[in-house]
C-alpha cells in the first residue's frame, strides 16, 4: 500500500482454511516470536494475538473458496 508507511512492533500473518489456521507473528526486526497451527476459531485467534495487541498488524491470506 503506497499510502501506508507506519512501523509497528509486531506483524502477524494468517494462513486461513476452513478448519485450521496457521499463525506466524514476527517482531519489527523480523524475528519469529510465535508460530502455531491451530483450529480456525475466533477465540483461538484472539488468544494468540492477546499478548501483542497493543501494536500489531494482521494480514490474512486472500483465498477463493467454494463455501
C-alpha positions in Angstrom: 0.0 0.0 0.0 1.6 3.2 -1.1 -0.3 5.3 1.4 0.6 3.2 4.5 4.1 3.7 5.8 3.8 3.3 9.6 6.0 0.9 11.5 4.6 -1.5 14.1 6.1 -3.6 16.8 4.5 -6.9 15.6 3.3 -8.3 12.4 1.0 -11.4 12.0 0.3 -13.5 9.0 -2.5 -16.0 9.0 -3.0 -18.8 6.5 -6.7 -19.4 7.0 -8.5 -22.6 6.0 -12.0 -24.0 6.8 -11.0 -25.9 9.9 -7.4 -24.9 10.6 -5.3 -21.7 10.6 -1.5 -21.2 10.8 -0.5 -18.0 12.6 3.0 -16.6 12.5 4.0 -13.4 14.4 7.2 -11.6 13.9 8.7 -8.5 15.6 9.8 -5.4 13.8 13.3 -6.9 13.4 11.9 -9.9 11.6 12.4 -12.4 14.4 9.8 -15.1 14.6 8.2 -14.9 18.1 5.0 -17.1 17.6 4.1 -19.7 15.1 1.4 -22.3 15.5 -1.1 -24.4 13.6 -4.5 -24.2 15.4 -8.2 -24.7 14.9 -9.9 -21.9 12.9 -11.8 -20.5 15.8 -12.1 -16.7 16.6 -11.4 -17.3 20.3 -8.1 -19.1 19.4 -7.1 -16.2 17.2 -7.9 -13.6 19.9 -5.9 -15.6 22.5 -2.9 -15.9 20.2 -2.9 -12.2 19.5 -3.6 -11.0 23.0 0.0 -10.5 24.2 0.8 -8.4 21.1 -2.5 -6.5 20.6 -1.1 -3.1 21.6 0.8 -2.6 18.4 0.2 -5.4 15.7 -0.8 -5.5 12.1 -2.5 -8.7 10.9 -2.6 -9.9 7.3 -4.7 -12.8 6.1 -4.1 -14.9 3.0 -6.6 -13.9 0.3 -8.3 -17.1 -0.9 -11.1 -18.2 -3.1 -13.2 -20.9 -1.5 -16.3 -22.9 -2.5 -18.0 -22.5 0.8 
